[in-house]
């Protein structure tokens, strides 16, 4: 089986059919590789993740996940059938569910629900928050829980859309160290959107600047 997880070929996007928001993006991401997408506001970083997730349709080009075309001008595989996870900065957790229930929300029926939740609570060091609601925990704890929830279904690809931008520098640095270890242990394939070059260098092995594509 190929190690190639994600392949974008000549991918372009337009919200109105006239102005191009992304133009001819070509990118490959291999299994266990961590890639950062850099660029200023308005460069199309978040749009790129939405295209990969299946929330937007390409203007031209293709997106393939594990060798299967999931997006093209004439073809769109539903988001829930792409086996990708997406973590965003805000509203990452359901406010009416506890941390434990948030993590369990996306677990498939054929998976060992209790074990997965227990393992992820332990992995992210948030066992003590299991029965807490999002408003009862800190911003850093919310991000740990959101990441755990996104990893619970064991996605082939985990996409992070500036999830740490609201956190202070010290908390970010603590999270970076923990996440690097977790991602390496689980051989998690990551695409991270950020405008922070330092963050990109710490959390990824390859950086792609949309301004230069």
C-alpha positions as CSV (number, residue, x, y, z in Angstrom):
1,X,0.0,0.0,0.0
2,X,1.3,3.5,-0.9
3,X,2.3,5.8,1.9
4,X,0.7,8.7,0.0
5,X,-2.3,10.0,2.1
6,X,-3.2,13.2,0.4
7,X,-2.7,14.5,-3.2
8,X,-3.8,17.8,-4.6
9,X,-3.4,18.3,-8.3
10,X,-3.8,21.8,-9.9
11,X,-6.4,22.7,-7.4
12,X,-8.2,26.0,-7.8
13,X,-11.2,27.5,-6.0
14,X,-13.6,30.4,-6.6
15,X,-16.5,31.5,-4.4
16,X,-18.3,33.4,-7.2
17,X,-17.0,31.7,-10.3
18,X,-14.9,34.8,-11.2
19,X,-12.4,35.7,-8.5
20,X,-10.0,32.9,-7.8
21,X,-9.3,32.3,-4.1
22,X,-6.8,29.5,-4.7
23,X,-4.9,28.9,-7.9
24,X,-3.3,25.7,-9.1
25,X,-2.3,24.2,-5.8
26,X,-0.3,21.0,-6.1
27,X,0.7,19.2,-2.9
28,X,1.4,15.7,-1.6
29,X,1.3,14.5,2.1
30,X,2.6,11.1,3.1
31,X,1.6,8.9,6.0
32,X,2.8,10.3,9.4
33,X,4.0,13.5,7.7
34,X,3.2,16.9,9.3
35,X,2.8,19.8,6.8
36,X,2.1,23.4,7.6
37,X,0.2,25.7,5.3
38,X,1.4,29.3,5.8
39,X,0.2,32.6,4.4
40,X,-1.4,35.9,5.4
41,X,-5.1,36.4,6.0
42,X,-7.0,36.0,2.7
43,X,-4.5,33.8,1.1
44,X,-6.9,30.8,1.1
45,X,-5.4,28.7,3.9
46,X,-8.8,27.8,5.6
47,X,-10.4,27.4,2.2
48,X,-7.8,24.8,1.3
49,X,-8.8,22.8,4.4
50,X,-12.5,23.1,3.6
51,X,-11.8,21.8,0.2
52,X,-10.0,18.8,1.5
53,X,-12.7,18.2,4.1
54,X,-15.4,18.3,1.4
55,X,-17.1,21.4,2.6
56,X,-16.2,23.3,-0.6
57,X,-16.2,22.2,-4.2
58,X,-13.1,22.9,-6.4
59,X,-13.2,25.2,-9.3
60,X,-10.7,23.0,-11.1
61,X,-8.2,20.3,-10.2
62,X,-8.6,17.2,-8.0
63,X,-8.2,16.0,-4.4
64,X,-7.3,12.4,-3.7
65,X,-7.2,10.7,-0.3
66,X,-5.4,7.4,-0.2
67,X,-5.4,7.2,-4.0
68,X,-9.1,7.8,-4.3
69,X,-10.4,11.0,-6.0
70,X,-12.8,12.6,-3.4
71,X,-13.1,16.0,-5.1
72,X,-13.2,17.3,-8.7
73,X,-15.4,19.4,-10.8
74,X,-17.7,16.5,-11.5
75,X,-17.3,14.4,-8.3
76,X,-17.7,15.0,-4.6
77,X,-17.4,12.4,-1.9
78,X,-19.4,13.4,1.3
79,X,-17.3,14.8,4.2
80,X,-18.2,12.0,6.5
81,X,-16.9,9.4,4.1
82,X,-13.4,11.0,3.7
83,X,-12.0,9.8,7.1
84,X,-10.5,13.2,7.9
85,X,-10.6,15.2,11.1
86,X,-10.8,19.0,11.3
87,X,-10.0,21.1,14.4
88,X,-10.8,24.9,14.3
89,X,-10.1,27.7,16.6
90,X,-13.6,28.4,17.9
91,X,-16.6,26.3,18.7
92,X,-14.5,23.1,18.6
93,X,-16.5,21.4,21.3
94,X,-20.3,20.9,21.8
95,X,-21.2,23.1,24.8
96,X,-24.0,20.7,26.0
97,X,-21.7,17.6,26.2
98,X,-19.1,16.7,28.7
99,X,-15.5,16.2,27.7
100,X,-16.0,12.4,27.7
101,X,-19.1,12.7,25.5
102,X,-17.5,15.1,23.2
103,X,-14.6,12.7,22.6
104,X,-17.0,9.8,22.0
105,X,-19.3,11.8,19.6
106,X,-17.6,10.7,16.3
107,X,-16.6,7.2,17.2
108,X,-17.9,4.7,14.7
109,X,-20.2,1.8,15.9
110,X,-17.6,-0.9,15.1
111,X,-15.0,0.8,17.3
112,X,-14.3,0.0,21.0
113,X,-15.9,3.2,22.4
114,X,-14.9,2.9,26.0
115,X,-11.3,2.0,25.3
116,X,-10.8,4.8,22.8
117,X,-12.2,7.4,25.1
118,X,-10.2,6.2,28.0
119,X,-7.0,6.0,26.0
120,X,-7.4,9.5,24.6
121,X,-8.3,11.0,28.0
122,X,-5.0,9.5,29.3
123,X,-3.0,10.5,26.2
124,X,-4.0,14.1,26.5
125,X,-3.8,14.1,30.3
126,X,-7.4,15.2,30.8
127,X,-8.8,12.2,32.7
128,X,-9.8,14.6,35.5
129,X,-11.9,16.6,33.1
130,X,-14.0,13.7,31.9
131,X,-17.3,14.9,33.3
132,X,-16.7,18.6,32.9
133,X,-18.4,20.8,30.3
134,X,-16.5,23.0,28.0
135,X,-17.3,26.2,29.9
136,X,-15.9,24.7,33.0
137,X,-12.4,24.2,31.6
138,X,-9.6,26.4,30.4
139,X,-8.7,27.3,26.8
140,X,-5.8,24.9,26.7
141,X,-7.9,22.1,28.1
142,X,-10.6,22.7,25.6
143,X,-8.0,22.4,22.8
144,X,-6.7,19.1,24.2
145,X,-10.3,17.8,24.3
146,X,-11.0,19.0,20.8
147,X,-7.9,17.3,19.5
148,X,-8.8,14.1,21.3
149,X,-12.3,14.2,19.8
150,X,-11.0,14.7,16.3
151,X,-8.5,11.8,16.7
152,X,-11.1,9.4,18.2
153,X,-12.4,8.1,14.9
154,X,-8.8,7.4,13.9
155,X,-8.8,9.7,10.8
156,X,-6.2,9.1,8.1
157,X,-5.6,12.8,8.0
158,X,-6.0,15.4,10.8
159,X,-6.4,19.0,9.8
160,X,-5.8,21.9,12.2
161,X,-7.1,25.4,11.3
162,X,-5.2,27.8,13.6
163,X,-6.5,26.1,16.7
164,X,-3.9,27.7,19.0
165,X,-4.2,31.3,17.9
166,X,-6.3,32.3,21.0
167,X,-3.8,30.8,23.5
168,X,-1.0,32.7,25.2
169,X,2.6,32.0,24.3
170,X,3.5,29.9,27.4
171,X,0.5,27.7,27.0
172,X,1.2,27.2,23.3
173,X,4.7,26.1,24.0
174,X,3.5,23.6,26.5
175,X,1.0,22.2,24.1
176,X,3.5,22.0,21.2
177,X,5.8,19.8,23.2
178,X,2.9,17.4,24.2
179,X,1.4,17.3,20.7
180,X,4.7,16.6,19.0
181,X,5.1,13.5,21.2
182,X,1.5,12.4,20.7
183,X,1.6,12.9,16.9
184,X,4.9,10.9,16.6
185,X,3.6,8.1,18.8
186,X,0.4,7.7,16.8
187,X,2.1,8.3,13.4
188,X,-0.6,10.9,12.8
189,X,-0.7,12.6,9.4
190,X,-1.2,16.4,9.9
191,X,-2.0,19.4,7.8
192,X,-1.8,22.6,9.9
193,X,-2.9,26.0,8.8
194,X,-1.1,28.8,10.6
195,X,0.2,32.3,10.0
196,X,2.9,31.7,12.6
197,X,6.2,30.5,11.1
198,X,7.6,29.5,14.5
199,X,4.6,27.3,15.2
200,X,4.9,25.8,11.7
201,X,8.6,24.9,12.3
202,X,7.9,23.3,15.7
203,X,4.8,21.3,14.7
204,X,5.7,20.3,11.1
205,X,8.5,18.9,9.0
206,X,7.4,20.7,5.8
207,X,6.1,24.2,5.3
208,X,4.1,25.4,2.2
209,X,3.6,29.1,1.7
210,X,0.4,29.9,-0.3
211,X,1.9,33.2,-1.4
212,X,4.7,31.2,-3.2
213,X,2.6,28.5,-4.8
